[in-house]
Amino acid sequence: MKTIDATHALQKGFAILLLALAVFALLSVFPAVGTADEPAFPDGSGGGLIAFYSGRGGNNSIYLMNADGTAQTRLTDASADDSCPAISPDGRSIVFLSDRGGAQDIYVMDSDGQNVRQLTDTPEPKEQPSWAGGSDILFVKDYASYTEIWIMNIDGTGQTRLTAGGYRDERPTLSPDGSTILFMSNRDGNYEIYTMDRDGSNQTRLTSSPEHKIFPVWSPDGEQIAYSVNSMGNRRAVIHVMNADGSSDTALTAADGRNENPCWSPDGSQIVFQSERDGNFEIYFMNFDGSVQTRLTNSPGWDGWASWGIR
């Protein structure tokens, strides 16, 4: 009997060991994501990197930090203003605006701040650059009374206008599948959200309400759009999310100050945004459902325009 009991005990212990190894393997293949209770960064490095710009140093400069707000590092230190960074899909480059050459133009640099190159050089100010996949860059040209959306190669060549008509067409972002550009426009009075094909054709309105809809961005899977509903008169802006066809619109933040400029995490589990709820604009993040809103920066200068990329 003792021999049989010992054999059973050995078999039971072996089975428990196999079960533990199986669970460990599953957790390795399927890492945790943020839940409604606690945001999670499964790769152990803070969930990637967030680029932003800040006026904390006296003039606007580009900064980089871990997605949990640690290791905030200044990347540019020019006497001019550097702003509006966007991290490339592979995480290796950052495109941004600078007036270091006199006019406001588009520049690109490595993600560590090295190897800065100028991409545009025309009199009108350029604004709001974003990556159109790994081969192109979307941006806006400002002609004072109106703006137009343009696209160019990543080396600055092949600049092509996509919108025209004397309106303020702004903040273009390309869908994850590379087919559709999301943007905002005041062509019908107040700012609404529109889409168009990559070549500028088939421009279609998605939203229609009295308040301004600004800063629209695609979710990583292309199924949702985050944006801000802005009431200019009372300095109130609320982050919303809706389906890609404009349906199922949901508010994620309260109407306490301006909450603007949302950007999805690479895995779609969180959203980073800027808010002035605590006095001046700082960077916050939250889970995709609006829960666990957490402040990431704390400086006397303006912190905002966050772009979340892979490490």
C-alpha positions as CSV (number, residue, x, y, z in Angstrom):
1,M,0.0,0.0,0.0
2,K,2.8,2.4,0.8
3,T,4.3,1.8,-2.6
4,I,1.0,2.5,-4.3
5,D,0.4,5.7,-2.3
6,A,3.9,6.9,-3.1
7,T,3.3,6.3,-6.8
8,H,0.0,8.2,-6.7
9,A,1.6,11.1,-4.9
10,L,4.4,11.2,-7.5
11,Q,1.8,11.1,-10.3
12,K,-0.2,13.9,-8.7
13,G,2.9,16.1,-8.3
14,F,3.9,15.5,-11.9
15,A,0.4,16.5,-13.1
16,I,0.5,19.7,-11.0
17,L,3.8,20.6,-12.5
18,L,2.6,20.0,-16.0
19,L,-0.5,22.2,-15.3
20,A,1.7,25.0,-14.0
21,L,4.0,24.9,-17.0
22,A,0.9,25.0,-19.3
23,V,-0.5,28.1,-17.5
24,F,2.9,29.8,-17.7
25,A,3.1,29.1,-21.5
26,L,-0.4,30.5,-22.1
27,L,0.5,33.7,-20.2
28,S,3.6,34.1,-22.2
29,V,1.7,33.8,-25.5
30,F,-1.3,35.9,-24.4
31,P,0.0,38.8,-22.2
32,A,-2.3,40.8,-20.0
33,V,-3.9,44.0,-21.2
34,G,-5.5,46.9,-19.4
35,T,-8.7,46.2,-17.6
36,A,-11.4,48.4,-16.2
37,D,-9.7,48.1,-12.8
38,E,-6.0,48.6,-13.5
39,P,-4.1,49.6,-16.6
40,A,-1.3,47.1,-17.5
41,F,1.9,47.3,-19.5
42,P,2.6,43.7,-20.3
43,D,6.1,44.0,-21.9
44,G,7.7,45.2,-18.6
45,S,9.1,48.4,-20.3
46,G,6.1,50.7,-19.6
47,G,4.1,49.7,-22.6
48,G,6.2,51.5,-25.2
49,L,7.2,55.1,-25.5
50,I,5.2,58.4,-25.6
51,A,6.6,61.4,-27.5
52,F,5.2,64.9,-26.6
53,Y,6.1,68.5,-26.6
54,S,6.5,70.8,-23.6
55,G,7.2,74.4,-22.8
56,R,8.8,73.5,-19.4
57,G,12.3,74.5,-20.7
58,G,11.3,78.0,-21.7
59,N,10.6,77.2,-25.4
60,N,8.6,74.3,-26.9
61,S,10.8,71.1,-27.2
62,I,10.2,67.5,-28.0
63,Y,10.3,65.0,-25.1
64,L,10.1,61.2,-24.8
65,M,9.0,59.2,-21.8
66,N,7.9,55.6,-20.9
67,A,4.2,55.0,-21.1
68,D,3.9,55.1,-17.3
69,G,5.4,58.6,-17.3
70,T,8.9,57.7,-16.1
71,A,12.2,58.7,-17.7
72,Q,11.0,61.9,-19.3
73,T,13.8,63.0,-21.6
74,R,14.3,66.1,-23.7
75,L,15.2,65.3,-27.3
76,T,15.4,68.7,-28.9
77,D,17.0,71.8,-27.5
78,A,16.9,74.4,-30.2
79,S,16.4,78.1,-29.7
80,A,13.3,77.8,-31.8
81,D,10.0,76.1,-31.1
82,D,9.7,72.3,-31.8
83,S,6.2,70.8,-31.5
84,C,3.7,68.2,-32.7
85,P,5.7,65.0,-32.6
86,A,4.5,61.7,-34.2
87,I,6.3,58.4,-33.7
88,S,6.7,56.2,-36.8
89,P,5.0,52.8,-37.0
90,D,8.3,51.0,-36.4
91,G,9.2,53.3,-33.4
92,R,12.5,54.3,-35.0
93,S,11.7,57.9,-36.1
94,I,9.8,61.0,-34.9
95,V,8.4,63.5,-37.3
96,F,7.8,67.0,-35.8
97,L,7.4,70.7,-36.5
98,S,10.1,73.4,-36.0
99,D,10.6,77.0,-36.9
100,R,14.4,76.7,-36.5
101,G,14.9,77.5,-40.2
102,G,12.7,80.6,-40.1
103,A,9.4,79.2,-41.3
104,Q,7.5,76.4,-39.6
105,D,8.5,73.3,-41.5
106,I,8.5,69.5,-41.0
107,Y,11.6,67.7,-39.7
108,V,12.3,64.1,-38.9
109,M,14.8,62.6,-36.4
110,D,15.7,59.2,-34.9
111,S,13.8,58.3,-31.8
112,D,16.8,59.2,-29.6
113,G,16.9,62.8,-31.0
114,Q,19.8,62.2,-33.3
115,N,20.1,62.6,-37.1
116,V,17.7,65.6,-37.6
117,R,16.6,66.2,-41.2
118,Q,14.5,68.9,-42.7
119,L,11.7,67.6,-45.1
120,T,9.8,70.8,-46.2
121,D,11.0,74.3,-47.2
122,T,8.2,76.5,-48.5
123,P,6.9,79.9,-47.2
124,E,3.5,78.8,-45.8
125,P,3.6,77.2,-42.3
126,K,3.2,73.5,-42.1
127,E,1.2,71.8,-39.3
128,Q,0.1,68.5,-37.8
129,P,2.4,65.9,-39.5
130,S,1.5,62.2,-39.1
131,W,2.8,59.0,-40.6
132,A,0.9,57.4,-43.5
133,G,2.2,53.9,-43.0
134,G,5.9,53.5,-43.4
135,S,6.2,55.2,-46.8
136,D,4.5,58.6,-46.5
137,I,3.8,61.6,-44.3
138,L,0.5,63.5,-44.1
139,F,0.6,67.1,-43.1
140,V,-1.3,70.4,-43.4
141,K,-0.3,73.7,-45.1
142,D,-1.7,76.9,-43.5
143,Y,-2.6,79.7,-45.9
144,A,-3.9,81.9,-43.1
145,S,-7.6,82.0,-44.0
146,Y,-7.7,78.3,-44.9
147,T,-5.7,75.1,-44.7
148,E,-5.2,72.1,-47.0
149,I,-4.2,68.5,-46.4
150,W,-1.1,67.2,-48.2
151,I,0.9,64.0,-48.5
152,M,4.5,63.4,-49.3
153,N,7.2,60.8,-49.3
154,I,9.1,60.3,-46.1
155,D,12.1,62.1,-47.6
156,G,10.0,65.2,-48.4
157,T,9.6,64.6,-52.1
158,G,6.4,64.1,-54.0
159,Q,4.3,66.6,-52.1
160,T,0.7,66.2,-53.3
161,R,-2.4,68.2,-52.3
162,L,-5.4,66.2,-51.2
163,T,-8.0,68.8,-50.2
164,A,-9.0,72.2,-51.6
165,G,-11.9,74.6,-51.4
166,G,-10.9,77.4,-49.0
167,Y,-11.9,75.5,-45.8
168,R,-9.9,74.5,-42.8
169,D,-9.1,70.9,-43.4
170,E,-6.9,69.6,-40.7
171,R,-5.5,66.8,-38.5
172,P,-5.2,64.0,-41.1
173,T,-4.5,60.4,-40.0
174,L,-4.3,57.2,-42.1
175,S,-6.4,54.1,-41.3
176,P,-4.4,51.0,-40.2
177,D,-5.2,49.3,-43.5
178,G,-3.8,52.2,-45.4
179,S,-7.0,53.0,-47.4
180,T,-8.7,55.9,-45.7
181,I,-7.7,59.2,-44.3
182,L,-9.5,60.6,-41.3
183,F,-9.6,64.4,-40.9
184,M,-11.6,67.3,-39.4
185,S,-13.0,70.3,-41.4
186,N,-15.1,73.4,-40.9
187,R,-16.5,73.3,-44.5
188,D,-20.1,72.9,-43.2
189,G,-19.8,75.6,-40.5
190,N,-18.4,74.0,-37.3
191,Y,-15.7,71.4,-37.2
192,E,-16.9,67.9,-38.1
193,I,-15.2,64.6,-38.8
194,Y,-14.7,63.4,-42.4
195,T,-13.0,60.6,-44.2
196,M,-11.5,60.4,-47.7
197,D,-9.7,57.8,-49.8
198,R,-5.9,58.0,-49.7
199,D,-5.8,59.9,-53.0
200,G,-8.2,62.6,-51.6
201,S,-11.3,61.3,-53.4
202,N,-14.7,60.2,-51.8
203,Q,-14.7,62.8,-49.1
204,T,-17.5,61.8,-46.7
205,R,-18.9,63.4,-43.5
206,L,-19.2,61.2,-40.4
207,T,-20.6,63.5,-37.7
208,S,-23.2,66.2,-37.4
209,S,-23.9,68.1,-34.2
210,P,-23.6,71.8,-33.0
211,E,-20.3,71.5,-31.1
212,H,-16.8,71.2,-32.7
213,K,-15.4,67.7,-33.3
214,I,-11.6,67.8,-33.3
215,F,-8.5,65.7,-33.3
216,P,-9.9,62.4,-34.6
217,V,-7.6,59.3,-34.5
218,W,-8.1,55.7,-35.6
219,S,-7.9,52.8,-33.1
220,P,-5.1,50.3,-34.0
221,D,-7.6,47.9,-35.4
222,G,-9.4,50.6,-37.5
223,E,-12.8,49.8,-35.9
224,Q,-13.1,52.9,-33.7
225,I,-12.3,56.6,-33.7
226,A,-11.4,58.6,-30.7
227,Y,-11.8,62.4,-30.8
228,S,-12.7,65.5,-28.7
229,V,-16.0,67.3,-28.6
230,N,-15.1,71.0,-28.0
231,S,-17.3,73.8,-26.8
232,M,-15.2,76.9,-27.5
233,G,-17.4,79.3,-25.5
234,N,-17.0,77.6,-22.1
235,R,-13.6,76.0,-22.5
236,R,-15.0,72.5,-22.2
237,A,-13.8,69.5,-24.2
238,V,-14.6,65.9,-23.7
239,I,-12.9,62.8,-25.2
240,H,-15.3,60.6,-27.1
241,V,-15.0,57.3,-28.9
242,M,-17.3,56.0,-31.7
243,N,-17.4,53.2,-34.3
244,A,-15.6,53.9,-37.6
245,D,-19.0,54.5,-39.3
246,G,-19.9,57.2,-36.7
247,S,-22.3,55.0,-34.7
248,S,-22.2,54.2,-30.9
249,D,-20.7,57.4,-29.8
250,T,-19.6,57.4,-26.1
251,A,-18.1,60.1,-23.9
252,L,-15.0,58.9,-21.9
253,T,-14.1,61.9,-19.9
254,A,-16.0,64.4,-17.7
255,A,-16.6,68.0,-18.8
256,D,-13.9,69.4,-16.4
257,G,-11.7,71.7,-18.5
258,R,-10.5,70.7,-21.9
259,N,-9.7,67.1,-22.6
260,E,-8.2,66.9,-26.1
261,N,-5.8,65.2,-28.5
262,P,-6.4,61.5,-27.8
263,C,-4.0,58.9,-29.1
264,W,-4.4,55.1,-28.8
265,S,-1.8,52.8,-27.3
266,P,-0.3,50.4,-29.9
267,D,-2.4,47.5,-28.6
268,G,-5.6,49.6,-28.3
269,S,-6.1,49.0,-24.6
270,Q,-5.4,52.6,-23.4
271,I,-5.7,56.1,-24.7
272,V,-3.3,59.0,-23.9
273,F,-4.6,62.6,-24.0
274,Q,-4.0,66.1,-22.8
275,S,-6.1,67.8,-20.2
276,E,-6.2,71.1,-18.3
277,R,-8.4,69.7,-15.5
278,D,-5.6,70.5,-12.9
279,G,-4.9,74.1,-14.0
280,N,-2.6,73.8,-17.1
281,F,-2.3,71.2,-19.8
282,E,-0.7,68.0,-18.7
283,I,-0.7,64.5,-20.2
284,Y,-2.9,61.7,-18.9
285,F,-3.8,58.2,-19.9
286,M,-6.9,56.0,-19.3
287,N,-8.2,52.6,-20.3
288,F,-10.0,52.3,-23.5
289,D,-13.4,52.5,-21.7
290,G,-12.4,55.7,-19.8
291,S,-11.6,54.1,-16.5
292,V,-8.5,54.7,-14.4
293,Q,-7.6,58.2,-15.7
294,T,-4.0,58.8,-14.6
295,R,-1.8,61.9,-14.8
296,L,1.6,61.3,-16.4
297,T,3.3,64.7,-16.5
298,N,3.5,67.5,-13.9
299,S,5.3,70.7,-15.0
300,P,4.6,74.4,-14.9
301,G,4.9,74.4,-18.7
302,W,2.4,73.2,-21.3
303,D,2.6,69.4,-21.9
304,G,0.6,67.8,-24.7
305,W,0.3,66.4,-28.2
306,A,1.2,62.9,-27.1
307,S,2.1,60.2,-29.6
308,W,2.3,56.6,-28.4
309,G,4.6,54.2,-30.2
310,I,6.3,50.9,-29.8
311,R,9.8,50.7,-28.2
